[in-house]
Amino acid sequence: MIITYALMGQELFAWKVKFDKDSIPISNPLTSKVEGIWPYVTFNTFNEALYSVFVVFANEEWMNILIDHYKATSGIQTVPFFMSLLMLGQYVLLNLFLAILLENFDEDTMENKGKKKLLSKASMKNLPWYKRNWEKIKIWFLADKMPKKSKNKRQKTN
């Protein structure tokens, strides 16, 4: 996506954004003999275009870049380019952030589950015998209190 926008930016804005000393855009900056200043973020070369796209992704003074390119070229191509770049870039960065956050959350829950299992095994060893075997005791205790079928049958037949 970064490379795509860098190439689109080069096609739309390469060597078209140059300002004179009074910050007025120079028309046809390559053929004009007027001395001018190139903005610090341009799409003139591929490396500069990659840097420009990254600056807009990072929200670092992207509005100044938009205004410079809007002044020097028509707004018909500038505003949609920068708005789509900004929205898609923020969407990608948000998804990246959420993916990292959820991955860390999953790792933490898996670690906690493992610790709970270890703690439960370790704590079972330290419990007294009757607490460890409570289910067996309960079944044994209830079995003694319940009437036995075999005794009932013998009593009825006698």
matplotlib code that plots the C-alpha trace (Angstrom):
import matplotlib.pyplot as plt

x = [0.0, 2.9, 4.5, 1.3, 0.6, 4.3, 4.0, 0.6, 2.0, 5.0, 2.6, 0.4, 2.9, 6.5, 8.4, 5.2, 5.5, 7.9, 7.6, 9.3, 10.6, 7.2, 5.6, 3.8, 3.7, 5.8, 4.1, 6.1, 9.0, 11.2, 11.1, 10.8, 13.9, 12.6, 14.6, 12.5, 12.3, 11.1, 9.1, 10.8, 8.3, 7.8, 7.1, 10.0, 11.9, 10.8, 12.7, 11.1, 7.7, 8.1, 9.1, 6.1, 3.7, 5.2, 4.9, 1.2, 0.7, 2.4, 0.2, 3.3, 2.4, 0.3, -1.9, 1.1, 2.0, -1.6, -1.8, 1.6, 0.4, -3.0, -1.5, 0.8, -1.6, -5.4, -7.4, -9.3, -6.5, -4.8, -7.6, -8.9, -5.3, -4.4, -7.7, -7.7, -4.1, -4.8, -7.9, -6.5, -3.2, -5.0, -7.1, -4.1, -2.2, -5.3, -5.7, -2.0, -2.2, -5.3, -3.7, -0.7, -2.8, -5.0, -2.0, -0.5, -3.8, -4.0, -0.5, -1.3, -4.4, -2.6, 0.2, -2.4, -4.2, -0.9, -0.1, -3.6, -3.0, 0.4, -1.0, -3.9, -1.6, 0.8, -1.9, -3.5, -0.4, -0.4, -4.0, -4.9, -6.0, -9.7, -9.8, -8.1, -10.4, -13.6, -15.6, -14.6, -15.5, -18.8, -19.7, -18.6, -20.5, -23.7, -23.4, -23.5, -26.5, -28.6, -30.5, -29.0, -31.2, -30.0, -30.8, -34.3, -35.0, -33.9, -36.0, -39.1, -38.7, -38.2]
y = [0.0, 2.4, 1.7, 2.1, 5.5, 6.5, 5.8, 7.5, 10.5, 10.6, 10.5, 13.3, 15.6, 14.9, 18.1, 20.3, 21.7, 24.5, 27.9, 31.2, 33.3, 34.6, 31.1, 31.6, 28.5, 28.6, 27.4, 25.0, 24.7, 22.7, 25.2, 28.4, 30.5, 31.8, 30.7, 28.6, 26.3, 22.7, 21.7, 19.3, 16.6, 16.0, 13.3, 14.2, 10.9, 7.5, 7.7, 11.1, 9.7, 6.8, 9.2, 11.4, 8.6, 7.4, 11.0, 11.1, 7.6, 8.8, 11.9, 14.1, 17.5, 15.9, 19.0, 21.2, 18.7, 18.7, 22.5, 22.8, 20.4, 21.9, 25.4, 24.1, 21.8, 21.6, 20.5, 18.0, 15.6, 16.6, 16.3, 12.8, 11.5, 12.8, 11.9, 8.4, 8.0, 9.3, 7.1, 3.9, 4.5, 5.0, 2.0, -0.2, 1.2, 0.7, -2.9, -3.5, -2.0, -4.1, -7.3, -6.8, -6.0, -9.0, -11.3, -10.1, -10.5, -14.1, -14.9, -13.5, -15.6, -18.7, -18.0, -17.4, -20.7, -22.6, -20.9, -21.8, -25.5, -25.5, -23.8, -26.2, -29.2, -27.7, -26.6, -30.1, -31.6, -29.2, -29.7, -32.2, -35.6, -35.1, -32.0, -33.7, -36.6, -34.8, -36.4, -39.9, -39.1, -37.6, -40.7, -43.0, -41.0, -40.9, -44.6, -45.5, -43.4, -44.7, -47.9, -50.9, -52.8, -56.2, -55.7, -54.4, -57.5, -59.9, -58.1, -58.3, -61.9, -62.9]
z = [0.0, 0.8, -2.5, -4.4, -2.9, -3.4, -7.1, -7.3, -5.6, -8.0, -10.9, -9.5, -7.8, -9.0, -9.8, -9.6, -6.1, -5.7, -4.0, -4.3, -1.4, -0.6, -0.4, -3.7, -5.9, -9.1, -12.2, -14.2, -11.7, -14.0, -16.9, -14.8, -14.2, -10.9, -7.9, -5.6, -2.6, -2.7, 0.3, 2.7, 1.9, -1.9, -4.3, -6.7, -6.3, -5.2, -1.9, -1.2, -2.1, 0.3, 3.0, 2.2, 2.4, 5.7, 7.1, 6.3, 7.8, 11.0, 11.1, 11.3, 9.8, 7.1, 6.9, 5.9, 3.2, 1.9, 1.9, 0.0, -2.6, -2.8, -3.5, -6.2, -8.0, -8.4, -5.4, -7.6, -7.4, -4.1, -1.6, -2.6, -2.7, 0.7, 2.4, 1.0, 2.0, 5.5, 6.0, 4.7, 6.5, 9.8, 9.2, 8.6, 11.6, 13.8, 12.7, 13.3, 16.8, 17.6, 16.3, 18.5, 21.5, 21.0, 20.5, 23.7, 25.5, 24.2, 25.4, 28.8, 29.2, 28.1, 30.6, 33.4, 32.5, 32.8, 36.1, 37.5, 36.5, 38.2, 41.3, 41.5, 41.4, 43.9, 46.3, 46.1, 47.6, 50.5, 51.4, 54.2, 53.2, 53.8, 51.7, 48.8, 48.9, 49.8, 46.9, 47.9, 51.6, 50.6, 48.5, 51.2, 53.9, 51.8, 51.0, 54.8, 55.4, 52.6, 53.2, 51.5, 49.1, 50.1, 53.8, 52.9, 50.8, 53.6, 56.1, 53.9, 53.1, 56.8]

ax = plt.figure().add_subplot(projection="3d")
ax.plot(x, y, z, "-o")
ax.set_aspect("equal")
plt.show()
